[in-house]
Amino acid sequence: MNRIFGSNTRLLSLKRTNHRRSSTCIIESMKWRRAVKGFGSDKVNIETILQAIQHAPSSFGLQPYKIINVSSSSLLEALSPDSITYDNGEKIKQASNLLVFTARDDAKNVIDEFAKVSNTPEENIKSIRGMIETLPQQVFIDWSKQQVNVALGFALASAAHNRIPSCPMGGYDPDQVKTILKLDDNLHIAALMAIGSEPAILPPFPQFRHELDHLIVNM
Ligand SMILES: Cc1cc2nc3c(=O)[nH]c(=O)nc-3n(C[C@H](O)[C@H](O)[C@H](O)COP(=O)(O)O)c2cc1C
């Protein structure tokens, strides 16, 4: 990594902005967020959620993914049968938008596109190609899914920050979702995120989190 970015890194000044937000603010948003089970009928403006996805970090900045934004009621309805999205169907039908987080498998195209628009020096692109283009395809797909899950986290955080109800979902049949949305063969679904309006239906159980000393191992 240092070999690629070490020579031209700059130190970011922590003082570059005066916008020092209260550290409790983001935690209040995190606590507000629930994986909701249903939505109201209004459409929601998801622009800030999409921008959060755009600004999520990814390895080398390659962004080896596509996020499909489904807002067509007929497509949401088509995705809702139990045989396709299990017990997530009702909230998908009620959602304003369904984001489908997909990982790409076409490593060469991902790097070519990045090289064309990112102003990254050719020697760095060469090193990235050496490391990434040579990965076996399934390893590249798993790696891309890891990246797009970070974008999912950013999207969930952004929704919470803007008090927009949402639900991340791993319960779906990827082949059927792909077929209904006519997704390109090079896309592999990693997760879904339903977004909708209030009144949202809260889960029928209280929010639980382990204590920090259970989760964090200090060394
Ligand atoms: C990767 C992932 C997959 C999930 N899959 C589903 C799902 O298919 N359906 C659902 O209703 N909730 C799903 N959830 C939501 C979790 O059940 C929920 O986050 C957890 O119970 C904690 O509740 P909270 O998010 O309300 O705090 C998923 C969450 C994650 C992060």
The ligand as an SDF file (V2000), in Angstrom:
LIG
                    3D

 31 33  0  0  0  0  0  0  0  0999 V2000
  -26.3690   -7.5020    6.4890 C   0  0  0  0  0  0  0  0  0  0  0  0
  -27.7090   -7.4070    7.1740 C   0  0  0  0  0  0  0  0  0  0  0  0
  -28.7570   -8.1880    6.7380 C   0  0  0  0  0  0  0  0  0  0  0  0
  -30.0200   -8.0520    7.3290 C   0  0  0  0  0  0  0  0  0  0  0  0
  -31.0900   -8.7400    6.8110 N   0  0  0  0  0  0  0  0  0  0  0  0
  -32.3360   -8.4320    7.2210 C   0  0  0  0  0  0  0  0  0  0  0  0
  -33.4700   -8.9430    6.5490 C   0  0  0  0  0  0  0  0  0  0  0  0
  -33.3730   -9.6840    5.5720 O   0  0  0  0  0  0  0  0  0  0  0  0
  -34.7030   -8.5620    7.0130 N   0  0  0  0  0  0  0  0  0  0  0  0
  -34.8590   -7.7120    8.0670 C   0  0  0  0  0  0  0  0  0  0  0  0
  -35.9990   -7.3850    8.4160 O   0  0  0  0  0  0  0  0  0  0  0  0
  -33.7880   -7.2030    8.7290 N   0  0  0  0  0  0  0  0  0  0  0  0
  -32.5470   -7.5370    8.3240 C   0  0  0  0  0  0  0  0  0  0  0  0
  -31.4620   -6.9810    8.9440 N   0  0  0  0  0  0  0  0  0  0  0  0
  -31.6630   -6.0990   10.1060 C   0  0  0  0  0  0  0  0  0  0  0  0
  -31.2240   -6.7600   11.4100 C   0  0  0  0  0  0  0  0  0  0  0  0
  -32.0990   -7.8080   11.7470 O   0  0  0  0  0  0  0  0  0  0  0  0
  -31.2000   -5.6800   12.4860 C   0  0  0  0  0  0  0  0  0  0  0  0
  -30.2400   -4.7110   12.1170 O   0  0  0  0  0  0  0  0  0  0  0  0
  -30.8650   -6.2310   13.8590 C   0  0  0  0  0  0  0  0  0  0  0  0
  -31.8960   -7.0610   14.3150 O   0  0  0  0  0  0  0  0  0  0  0  0
  -30.6540   -5.1210   14.8900 C   0  0  0  0  0  0  0  0  0  0  0  0
  -31.8080   -4.3080   14.9610 O   0  0  0  0  0  0  0  0  0  0  0  0
  -31.7230   -2.7300   14.6640 P   0  0  0  0  0  0  0  0  0  0  0  0
  -31.0270   -2.5490   13.3540 O   0  0  0  0  0  0  0  0  0  0  0  0
  -33.1510   -2.2730   14.6470 O   0  0  0  0  0  0  0  0  0  0  0  0
  -30.9470   -2.1270   15.7900 O   0  0  0  0  0  0  0  0  0  0  0  0
  -30.2020   -7.1500    8.4070 C   0  0  0  0  0  0  0  0  0  0  0  0
  -29.1090   -6.3900    8.8610 C   0  0  0  0  0  0  0  0  0  0  0  0
  -27.8960   -6.5010    8.2500 C   0  0  0  0  0  0  0  0  0  0  0  0
  -26.7580   -5.6120    8.7070 C   0  0  0  0  0  0  0  0  0  0  0  0
  1  2  1  0
  2  3  1  0
  2 30  2  0
  3  4  2  0
  4  5  1  0
  4 28  1  0
  5  6  2  0
  6  7  1  0
  6 13  1  0
  7  8  2  0
  7  9  1  0
  9 10  1  0
 10 11  2  0
 10 12  1  0
 12 13  2  0
 13 14  1  0
 14 15  1  0
 14 28  1  0
 15 16  1  0
 16 17  1  0
 16 18  1  0
 18 19  1  0
 18 20  1  0
 20 21  1  0
 20 22  1  0
 22 23  1  0
 23 24  1  0
 24 25  2  0
 24 26  1  0
 24 27  1  0
 28 29  2  0
 29 30  1  0
 30 31  1  0
M  END
$$$$
